[in-house]
Amino acid sequence: MDKERFDRQMAFIREIDKEKLIKRQSYLTDCTTHENDAEHAWHMAIMTLLLKEYANEEIDVLKTMSMLLIHDLVEVYAGDTYAYDQEGKKTQKEREHKAADKLYSLLPEDQCEYLKSLWTEFEEQKTPEAKFARTMDCFQPLILNDATDGKAWKEHGVRKSWVMKRNENTHLGSEDIWQYAYDNLIEPNVDKGNIIDD
């Protein structure tokens, strides 16, 4: 064993435990607490395993799951930016790039480069895996918001136009999942007044 390498891996492993402390705006299905980033990542990884058959193109499932498990780790330093926080979005990319440099540099160089490349691939949204991962990243909060009768949507006065803008590329990973989300999660919540129709 290369002890220096192992020590760096352990430092990273300890540091990313902080992801469990990053609260998101979506509530867990029991409506008592907000989901954290680690729970979000776990949920999407399982969803990918189950829903891969609906991808527009064949995907490498392990790569897609890996992307989803690491893509929000930067929020350990950058914090979570709510999907509909327009002010926060102005500085999100800069904050997250700095956080990626800081966090992944804890690892041995080869692993640093690999995880940063996965993170960059997710951000660029060009490969089938990145597109499907983005679909999961947009679909999962819709599921939780629907399951909680739109609790977070109502708290933030979320408008249909915001939801549609947020999901403008969801179909690129899966037309089937996007259609399901629109028909079963978005429109019914607009009809119930959980999402403001504009």
Contacts in CASP RR format, 6 or more apart in sequence:
PFRMAT RR
TARGET T0000
AUTHOR 0000-0000-0000
METHOD contacts of the structure
MODEL  1
MDKERFDRQMAFIREIDKEKLIKRQSYLTDCTTHENDAEHAWHMAIMTLL
LKEYANEEIDVLKTMSMLLIHDLVEVYAGDTYAYDQEGKKTQKEREHKAA
DKLYSLLPEDQCEYLKSLWTEFEEQKTPEAKFARTMDCFQPLILNDATDG
KAWKEHGVRKSWVMKRNENTHLGSEDIWQYAYDNLIEPNVDKGNIIDD
5 108 0 8 1.000
8 106 0 8 1.000
8 107 0 8 1.000
8 108 0 8 1.000
9 107 0 8 1.000
9 108 0 8 1.000
9 111 0 8 1.000
11 106 0 8 1.000
12 103 0 8 1.000
12 104 0 8 1.000
12 106 0 8 1.000
12 107 0 8 1.000
12 111 0 8 1.000
15 76 0 8 1.000
15 103 0 8 1.000
15 106 0 8 1.000
16 73 0 8 1.000
16 76 0 8 1.000
16 103 0 8 1.000
18 76 0 8 1.000
19 36 0 8 1.000
19 37 0 8 1.000
19 38 0 8 1.000
19 41 0 8 1.000
19 72 0 8 1.000
19 73 0 8 1.000
19 75 0 8 1.000
19 76 0 8 1.000
20 36 0 8 1.000
20 37 0 8 1.000
20 38 0 8 1.000
20 39 0 8 1.000
21 36 0 8 1.000
22 36 0 8 1.000
22 37 0 8 1.000
22 38 0 8 1.000
22 72 0 8 1.000
22 75 0 8 1.000
22 76 0 8 1.000
22 79 0 8 1.000
22 80 0 8 1.000
23 34 0 8 1.000
23 35 0 8 1.000
23 36 0 8 1.000
23 80 0 8 1.000
24 34 0 8 1.000
24 35 0 8 1.000
24 36 0 8 1.000
24 37 0 8 1.000
24 40 0 8 1.000
24 80 0 8 1.000
24 82 0 8 1.000
24 141 0 8 1.000
25 34 0 8 1.000
25 80 0 8 1.000
25 82 0 8 1.000
25 83 0 8 1.000
25 152 0 8 1.000
25 155 0 8 1.000
25 156 0 8 1.000
26 34 0 8 1.000
26 35 0 8 1.000
26 40 0 8 1.000
26 141 0 8 1.000
26 144 0 8 1.000
26 145 0 8 1.000
26 148 0 8 1.000
26 152 0 8 1.000
27 33 0 8 1.000
27 34 0 8 1.000
27 35 0 8 1.000
27 144 0 8 1.000
27 148 0 8 1.000
27 151 0 8 1.000
27 152 0 8 1.000
28 34 0 8 1.000
28 35 0 8 1.000
28 39 0 8 1.000
28 144 0 8 1.000
28 148 0 8 1.000
29 144 0 8 1.000
29 147 0 8 1.000
29 148 0 8 1.000
31 148 0 8 1.000
31 151 0 8 1.000
35 43 0 8 1.000
35 144 0 8 1.000
37 72 0 8 1.000
37 73 0 8 1.000
37 75 0 8 1.000
37 80 0 8 1.000
40 72 0 8 1.000
40 140 0 8 1.000
41 68 0 8 1.000
41 69 0 8 1.000
41 70 0 8 1.000
41 71 0 8 1.000
41 72 0 8 1.000
42 69 0 8 1.000
43 140 0 8 1.000
44 68 0 8 1.000
44 133 0 8 1.000
44 136 0 8 1.000
44 137 0 8 1.000
44 140 0 8 1.000
45 65 0 8 1.000
45 68 0 8 1.000
45 69 0 8 1.000
47 136 0 8 1.000
47 139 0 8 1.000
47 140 0 8 1.000
48 61 0 8 1.000
48 64 0 8 1.000
48 65 0 8 1.000
48 68 0 8 1.000
48 132 0 8 1.000
48 133 0 8 1.000
48 136 0 8 1.000
49 61 0 8 1.000
49 65 0 8 1.000
51 136 0 8 1.000
51 174 0 8 1.000
51 177 0 8 1.000
52 59 0 8 1.000
52 61 0 8 1.000
52 64 0 8 1.000
52 132 0 8 1.000
54 174 0 8 1.000
54 176 0 8 1.000
54 177 0 8 1.000
55 128 0 8 1.000
55 132 0 8 1.000
55 173 0 8 1.000
55 174 0 8 1.000
56 128 0 8 1.000
56 131 0 8 1.000
56 132 0 8 1.000
56 172 0 8 1.000
56 173 0 8 1.000
56 174 0 8 1.000
56 175 0 8 1.000
57 128 0 8 1.000
57 131 0 8 1.000
57 173 0 8 1.000
58 128 0 8 1.000
59 128 0 8 1.000
59 129 0 8 1.000
59 132 0 8 1.000
60 129 0 8 1.000
63 118 0 8 1.000
63 129 0 8 1.000
64 129 0 8 1.000
64 132 0 8 1.000
64 133 0 8 1.000
64 136 0 8 1.000
66 118 0 8 1.000
67 118 0 8 1.000
67 119 0 8 1.000
67 121 0 8 1.000
67 122 0 8 1.000
67 129 0 8 1.000
67 130 0 8 1.000
67 133 0 8 1.000
68 122 0 8 1.000
68 133 0 8 1.000
68 136 0 8 1.000
68 137 0 8 1.000
70 115 0 8 1.000
70 118 0 8 1.000
70 119 0 8 1.000
71 118 0 8 1.000
71 119 0 8 1.000
71 122 0 8 1.000
71 123 0 8 1.000
71 133 0 8 1.000
71 137 0 8 1.000
72 80 0 8 1.000
73 103 0 8 1.000
73 119 0 8 1.000
74 96 0 8 1.000
74 99 0 8 1.000
74 100 0 8 1.000
74 103 0 8 1.000
74 119 0 8 1.000
75 96 0 8 1.000
75 99 0 8 1.000
76 99 0 8 1.000
76 103 0 8 1.000
77 95 0 8 1.000
77 98 0 8 1.000
77 99 0 8 1.000
77 102 0 8 1.000
77 103 0 8 1.000
78 92 0 8 1.000
78 95 0 8 1.000
78 96 0 8 1.000
78 98 0 8 1.000
78 99 0 8 1.000
79 95 0 8 1.000
79 99 0 8 1.000
81 88 0 8 1.000
81 89 0 8 1.000
81 92 0 8 1.000
81 95 0 8 1.000
82 88 0 8 1.000
82 156 0 8 1.000
83 141 0 8 1.000
83 162 0 8 1.000
83 166 0 8 1.000
84 156 0 8 1.000
84 158 0 8 1.000
84 162 0 8 1.000
84 166 0 8 1.000
100 116 0 8 1.000
100 119 0 8 1.000
104 111 0 8 1.000
104 112 0 8 1.000
104 115 0 8 1.000
104 116 0 8 1.000
104 119 0 8 1.000
105 112 0 8 1.000
106 112 0 8 1.000
107 115 0 8 1.000
121 127 0 8 1.000
121 129 0 8 1.000
121 130 0 8 1.000
122 130 0 8 1.000
122 133 0 8 1.000
122 134 0 8 1.000
124 130 0 8 1.000
125 131 0 8 1.000
125 134 0 8 1.000
125 169 0 8 1.000
125 172 0 8 1.000
128 173 0 8 1.000
131 169 0 8 1.000
131 172 0 8 1.000
131 173 0 8 1.000
132 173 0 8 1.000
132 174 0 8 1.000
134 169 0 8 1.000
134 170 0 8 1.000
134 172 0 8 1.000
134 173 0 8 1.000
135 170 0 8 1.000
135 171 0 8 1.000
135 172 0 8 1.000
135 173 0 8 1.000
135 174 0 8 1.000
135 177 0 8 1.000
135 178 0 8 1.000
138 166 0 8 1.000
138 167 0 8 1.000
138 170 0 8 1.000
138 181 0 8 1.000
139 170 0 8 1.000
139 177 0 8 1.000
139 181 0 8 1.000
142 163 0 8 1.000
142 167 0 8 1.000
142 181 0 8 1.000
142 185 0 8 1.000
142 186 0 8 1.000
143 185 0 8 1.000
144 152 0 8 1.000
145 151 0 8 1.000
145 152 0 8 1.000
145 153 0 8 1.000
145 185 0 8 1.000
145 189 0 8 1.000
145 194 0 8 1.000
146 184 0 8 1.000
146 185 0 8 1.000
146 188 0 8 1.000
146 189 0 8 1.000
149 192 0 8 1.000
149 194 0 8 1.000
150 189 0 8 1.000
150 194 0 8 1.000
150 195 0 8 1.000
152 158 0 8 1.000
153 189 0 8 1.000
153 194 0 8 1.000
153 195 0 8 1.000
154 194 0 8 1.000
157 196 0 8 1.000
158 195 0 8 1.000
158 196 0 8 1.000
159 195 0 8 1.000
159 196 0 8 1.000
159 197 0 8 1.000
159 198 0 8 1.000
160 186 0 8 1.000
160 190 0 8 1.000
160 195 0 8 1.000
160 196 0 8 1.000
160 197 0 8 1.000
160 198 0 8 1.000
161 198 0 8 1.000
163 186 0 8 1.000
163 195 0 8 1.000
164 186 0 8 1.000
167 178 0 8 1.000
167 181 0 8 1.000
167 186 0 8 1.000
170 177 0 8 1.000
170 178 0 8 1.000
170 181 0 8 1.000
171 178 0 8 1.000
171 179 0 8 1.000
186 195 0 8 1.000
189 195 0 8 1.000
190 196 0 8 1.000
190 197 0 8 1.000
END
